[in-house]
Amino acid sequence: MVIAVLVATAILGIFVYLYRYEPLPLALNDYLIYGIILLAAIAAAAPGTFLAAQFEHSEPPRRVWMIFTAGWWFWVLGELLGFYYRAKFPDGLPELTLIDLCWTVGYLLFGLALYYQFRLIYGNRSKTGLSRYFIIVGFTLLLTLGLTTLARRSGLGEGYTWFSTYLSVFYPVCDLMAGIAAIWLSILFGRGLWGRPWWGLIAFAVADSINIFDWLGGLEAFPVNTQNILYLASDTLYTLGYIIVALAFLSSYWLVSYPPAGGSQPVARNAPAS
């Protein structure tokens, strides 16, 4: 794991260097940056697939990790589609694209995985898991609605449809809600190892918030230097989110494949007590 952390740190450092100083011809520099993001996305999805494969079909955690990982693969597809759309629309992406579909399906899968994870924890003893799931979904939709209305009334998102604005606000709200759920899972799991794959979404929440604020026209009030710093922070956090998920999946995979000496059963195969 030490080697994985060092490699991830080096890749993130290269990303920041390319982004900040643009040492190569612009087109090549940009594609290398997008390539690092794609690499980070694959690094998040691949070990999740390996982790899920460590469980038997009859073991409940397999469904949780398979659904969660499927969400990351949809995001990988979204990153791949980004290359296509940037090449086809060099002056700026359309208001809505298939990338949005990939992000949305990914979030739906993340939410479904969270539902099954909480149901695994609470079991059939009560309907707590199901009720809390629908409460979170409803709260997320209402919060997005409120923030969208506030943004529109403030003049942000002018020139874009209401649905585009809603969808844009929906992304960081979903990241934030998933991040809160990750903290909740970490408390339930004690040391928090099995909640860590969700932590990357906290970084995505901050990154998406900056991006959406810019997309809605909010950064125009800031000086150019401040805008550049915020752009760098946003894209770095975006890449870091994938890296956090990748490292968390690797840690979990390592624990399942090589449980601590003296342990008769990997921790993940048993649901924590509620």
TORMI-536202 format. One line per field, with one value per residue (C-alpha): y, x, z; chain; residue in one letter. Coordinates in pm, 1 decimal. Layout:
<atoms>
Y = c(Y, ...)
X = c(X, ...)
Z = c(Z, ...)
cadena = c(A, ...)
residuo = c(a, ...)
</atoms>
This chain:
<atoms>
Y = c(0.0, 234.3, 197.4, 264.1, 582.9, 701.8, 633.7, 809.8, 1109.3, 1127.6, 1111.8, 1384.0, 1594.6, 1555.5, 1654.1, 1973.9, 2057.6, 2012.6, 2205.5, 2494.7, 2550.4, 2403.1, 2301.5, 2126.6, 2244.1, 2331.2, 2050.7, 1783.7, 1928.6, 1921.3, 1565.2, 1450.7, 1613.4, 1443.8, 1119.5, 1134.6, 1189.9, 890.1, 681.5, 780.2, 686.7, 342.4, 303.8, 362.6, 118.0, -171.5, -259.3, -233.1, -506.9, -719.4, -661.1, -768.0, -1081.5, -1192.4, -1264.0, -1560.8, -1497.0, -1587.8, -1332.4, -1002.1, -772.6, -888.2, -715.7, -394.2, -370.7, -487.0, -214.1, 49.5, -45.6, -43.3, 321.3, 394.9, 220.0, 447.5, 740.5, 591.8, 584.0, 947.0, 1037.9, 851.2, 1033.8, 1356.4, 1295.6, 1256.3, 1565.2, 1784.5, 1683.5, 1739.0, 2063.4, 2240.2, 2569.6, 2423.9, 2125.2, 2124.3, 2198.4, 1830.8, 1530.6, 1156.2, 1238.6, 1365.4, 1033.5, 848.7, 1070.6, 1033.0, 653.6, 640.9, 835.2, 611.7, 306.7, 467.0, 532.3, 176.1, 38.4, 255.1, 121.4, -239.5, -162.2, -13.3, -295.9, -538.7, -358.0, -330.6, -659.2, -763.5, -660.9, -328.8, -112.3, 147.9, 103.0, 137.8, 436.7, 620.2, 552.4, 714.8, 1001.2, 1069.6, 1046.9, 1282.7, 1526.1, 1525.1, 1606.5, 1880.2, 2031.4, 2037.5, 2201.3, 2469.1, 2544.4, 2552.9, 2799.2, 3013.4, 3006.6, 3106.8, 3389.4, 3514.3, 3535.1, 3235.5, 2997.5, 3264.2, 3131.6, 2770.9, 2569.7, 2507.3, 2133.4, 2188.3, 2407.2, 2152.3, 1868.5, 2073.0, 2143.5, 1780.1, 1648.6, 1819.4, 1762.2, 1388.9, 1395.5, 1567.1, 1326.0, 1026.7, 1179.4, 1210.6, 847.1, 752.7, 913.0, 731.4, 398.8, 467.0, 512.2, 190.5, -2.6, 115.1, 167.1, 290.1, 80.7, -29.6, 321.5, 469.6, 385.6, 635.5, 915.1, 1015.9, 1159.4, 1427.7, 1556.0, 1539.6, 1748.1, 2034.8, 2008.3, 1995.1, 2286.6, 2507.7, 2388.7, 2438.5, 2779.9, 2874.3, 2721.3, 2925.9, 3241.6, 3288.0, 3310.6, 3616.1, 3835.7, 3713.2, 3836.6, 3624.0, 3500.3, 3383.1, 3210.1, 3023.9, 2908.1, 2785.1, 2603.6, 2430.5, 2339.1, 2207.2, 1984.4, 1863.1, 1766.0, 1598.7, 1381.0, 1326.4, 1192.7, 907.3, 843.0, 825.1, 567.2, 367.8, 354.4, 267.6, -19.1, -144.2, -137.8, -331.3, -579.7, -634.0, -697.4, -950.2, -1128.7, -1124.7, -1105.7, -1029.3, -1321.8, -1513.7, -1390.2, -1672.5, -1457.8, -1130.5, -839.1, -750.3, -1081.1, -993.5, -699.2, -472.4, -453.8, -173.3)
X = c(0.0, 293.8, 401.1, 45.8, 27.3, 365.0, 261.9, -70.1, 106.3, 350.9, 70.1, -122.4, 194.4, 241.5, -121.9, -78.5, 246.1, 89.0, -219.8, -37.3, 259.8, 144.0, 499.8, 389.1, 199.2, -153.2, -339.4, -94.1, -85.6, -465.9, -494.6, -232.4, -435.3, -754.8, -558.1, -450.6, -812.2, -920.8, -638.8, -750.3, -1110.8, -1005.2, -787.4, -1099.0, -1321.7, -1080.2, -986.7, -1352.7, -1423.9, -1145.2, -1276.2, -1630.8, -1493.5, -1341.5, -1688.6, -1905.8, -2233.2, -2423.0, -2238.8, -2431.5, -2124.3, -2068.7, -2389.2, -2295.8, -1951.3, -2063.7, -2330.4, -2097.5, -1822.3, -2067.0, -2129.1, -1759.1, -1744.1, -2024.0, -1810.4, -1517.7, -1745.3, -1830.5, -1460.8, -1410.3, -1705.1, -1539.6, -1256.8, -1510.1, -1712.7, -1406.2, -1281.7, -1620.6, -1701.8, -1367.6, -1540.4, -1741.0, -1958.4, -2334.1, -2570.7, -2663.5, -2466.4, -2441.2, -2182.4, -2466.9, -2644.3, -2331.5, -2295.7, -2663.0, -2666.4, -2349.6, -2514.9, -2822.9, -2598.8, -2410.1, -2740.1, -2858.3, -2531.6, -2572.2, -2924.3, -2807.1, -2516.9, -2745.5, -2995.1, -2708.3, -2622.5, -2973.3, -3101.1, -3465.5, -3501.5, -3655.3, -3733.6, -3482.9, -3254.1, -3531.4, -3697.1, -3368.9, -3282.8, -3603.4, -3561.5, -3214.8, -3337.4, -3626.0, -3406.4, -3150.0, -3414.0, -3569.2, -3231.7, -3137.6, -3470.0, -3416.3, -3060.2, -3165.2, -3442.7, -3199.8, -2945.1, -3203.2, -3336.9, -2980.4, -2934.9, -2702.3, -2742.7, -2882.9, -2918.9, -2953.1, -3271.3, -3412.2, -3347.8, -2980.9, -2939.3, -3115.3, -2899.1, -2583.9, -2674.2, -2780.7, -2424.7, -2250.0, -2554.5, -2533.8, -2160.4, -2227.5, -2503.9, -2287.8, -2005.1, -2231.6, -2333.7, -1963.5, -1903.4, -2209.3, -2080.0, -1736.4, -1892.4, -2091.5, -1785.9, -1570.5, -1227.5, -1397.2, -1211.1, -1528.1, -1665.3, -1353.7, -1433.6, -1718.6, -1494.8, -1379.0, -1723.0, -1651.9, -1368.6, -1601.7, -1857.5, -1612.9, -1477.1, -1822.2, -1941.9, -1664.1, -1724.2, -2098.3, -2059.1, -1834.0, -2072.2, -2355.4, -2146.8, -2056.8, -1678.3, -1703.2, -1705.0, -1357.6, -1019.2, -855.8, -581.1, -839.9, -1035.7, -722.1, -651.9, -1009.1, -992.0, -671.9, -821.0, -1139.5, -972.0, -710.7, -980.4, -1173.9, -873.6, -800.1, -1152.6, -1082.1, -746.3, -902.5, -1153.6, -878.9, -660.1, -958.2, -1058.5, -699.3, -687.0, -1012.6, -900.6, -573.8, -760.3, -995.5, -722.8, -468.3, -654.3, -451.6, -262.0, -476.9, -801.1, -1025.1, -1247.2, -1202.8, -1375.9, -1588.7, -1773.8, -1962.1, -2198.6, -2119.8, -2357.1, -2608.9)
Z = c(0.0, 65.8, -296.2, -417.0, -208.0, -340.8, -702.4, -651.8, -495.6, -786.6, -1044.2, -862.0, -850.3, -1226.8, -1277.0, -1074.1, -1256.9, -1601.2, -1500.0, -1334.6, -1566.2, -1901.6, -2002.5, -2323.3, -2632.6, -2517.9, -2695.7, -2578.3, -2228.2, -2203.0, -2328.1, -2078.8, -1802.5, -1924.4, -1957.7, -1593.4, -1488.6, -1697.8, -1548.6, -1198.4, -1281.9, -1405.9, -1096.6, -885.8, -1075.3, -1137.0, -776.6, -680.3, -934.0, -788.0, -435.5, -525.5, -693.7, -361.4, -226.5, -316.1, -499.3, -183.2, 29.3, 68.8, 45.6, -312.4, -427.2, -246.3, -403.4, -747.2, -766.3, -623.8, -867.2, -1159.9, -1073.2, -1106.4, -1443.7, -1565.8, -1456.8, -1649.1, -1954.7, -1885.4, -1883.7, -2213.5, -2368.2, -2253.8, -2501.8, -2782.1, -2695.2, -2644.0, -2988.1, -3152.1, -2968.8, -2911.0, -2828.0, -2539.8, -2459.5, -2529.7, -2244.7, -2202.8, -2327.4, -2276.1, -2011.2, -1793.0, -1838.7, -1723.3, -1415.0, -1326.2, -1366.1, -1158.2, -877.0, -890.9, -855.1, -567.1, -393.1, -454.6, -318.4, -9.0, 37.2, 24.2, 256.1, 519.0, 476.0, 529.1, 851.3, 991.5, 848.2, 868.8, 1231.0, 1130.2, 830.9, 947.7, 649.5, 390.7, 556.4, 597.2, 235.3, 110.1, 355.5, 215.5, -144.5, -75.8, 114.6, -169.0, -430.7, -216.8, -128.1, -496.0, -577.7, -314.4, -423.4, -787.9, -710.9, -511.3, -793.3, -1053.8, -839.5, -789.8, -1165.0, -1189.1, -1479.8, -1708.6, -2061.8, -1949.0, -1903.2, -1557.7, -1591.3, -1680.5, -1375.1, -1154.3, -1285.4, -1234.0, -872.4, -827.2, -875.0, -580.9, -359.9, -434.8, -359.9, -28.6, 73.5, -17.1, 183.6, 488.0, 439.6, 424.7, 763.1, 897.8, 767.0, 913.1, 1256.9, 1218.7, 1101.8, 1390.8, 1232.5, 918.4, 660.8, 481.5, 468.5, 309.2, -56.3, -23.8, 106.0, -239.7, -302.8, -42.9, -262.5, -562.5, -371.8, -324.3, -679.5, -836.4, -626.9, -764.4, -1120.1, -1104.1, -941.8, -1233.1, -1489.9, -1340.8, -1377.1, -1011.0, -1055.3, -1279.8, -969.7, -867.8, -999.7, -1270.1, -1035.3, -784.9, -1061.0, -1173.2, -818.9, -781.6, -1116.3, -1005.7, -668.4, -829.2, -1087.0, -839.0, -588.6, -870.3, -954.9, -586.3, -539.1, -778.9, -611.7, -265.5, -388.6, -561.0, -249.9, -29.3, -258.1, -263.0, 118.3, 140.9, -123.8, 62.0, 388.8, 230.3, 35.7, 318.3, 651.2, 964.9, 1113.7, 1358.4, 1203.0, 1091.1, 874.0, 684.2, 854.7, 552.6, 546.9, 861.5, 892.8, 1190.8, 1477.7, 1458.0)
cadena = c(A, A, A, A, A, A, A, A, A, A, A, A, A, A, A, A, A, A, A, A, A, A, A, A, A, A, A, A, A, A, A, A, A, A, A, A, A, A, A, A, A, A, A, A, A, A, A, A, A, A, A, A, A, A, A, A, A, A, A, A, A, A, A, A, A, A, A, A, A, A, A, A, A, A, A, A, A, A, A, A, A, A, A, A, A, A, A, A, A, A, A, A, A, A, A, A, A, A, A, A, A, A, A, A, A, A, A, A, A, A, A, A, A, A, A, A, A, A, A, A, A, A, A, A, A, A, A, A, A, A, A, A, A, A, A, A, A, A, A, A, A, A, A, A, A, A, A, A, A, A, A, A, A, A, A, A, A, A, A, A, A, A, A, A, A, A, A, A, A, A, A, A, A, A, A, A, A, A, A, A, A, A, A, A, A, A, A, A, A, A, A, A, A, A, A, A, A, A, A, A, A, A, A, A, A, A, A, A, A, A, A, A, A, A, A, A, A, A, A, A, A, A, A, A, A, A, A, A, A, A, A, A, A, A, A, A, A, A, A, A, A, A, A, A, A, A, A, A, A, A, A, A, A, A, A, A, A, A, A, A, A, A, A, A, A, A, A, A, A, A, A, A, A, A)
residuo = c(m, v, i, a, v, l, v, a, t, a, i, l, g, i, f, v, y, l, y, r, y, e, p, l, p, l, a, l, n, d, y, l, i, y, g, i, i, l, l, a, a, i, a, a, a, a, p, g, t, f, l, a, a, q, f, e, h, s, e, p, p, r, r, v, w, m, i, f, t, a, g, w, w, f, w, v, l, g, e, l, l, g, f, y, y, r, a, k, f, p, d, g, l, p, e, l, t, l, i, d, l, c, w, t, v, g, y, l, l, f, g, l, a, l, y, y, q, f, r, l, i, y, g, n, r, s, k, t, g, l, s, r, y, f, i, i, v, g, f, t, l, l, l, t, l, g, l, t, t, l, a, r, r, s, g, l, g, e, g, y, t, w, f, s, t, y, l, s, v, f, y, p, v, c, d, l, m, a, g, i, a, a, i, w, l, s, i, l, f, g, r, g, l, w, g, r, p, w, w, g, l, i, a, f, a, v, a, d, s, i, n, i, f, d, w, l, g, g, l, e, a, f, p, v, n, t, q, n, i, l, y, l, a, s, d, t, l, y, t, l, g, y, i, i, v, a, l, a, f, l, s, s, y, w, l, v, s, y, p, p, a, g, g, s, q, p, v, a, r, n, a, p, a, s)
</atoms>
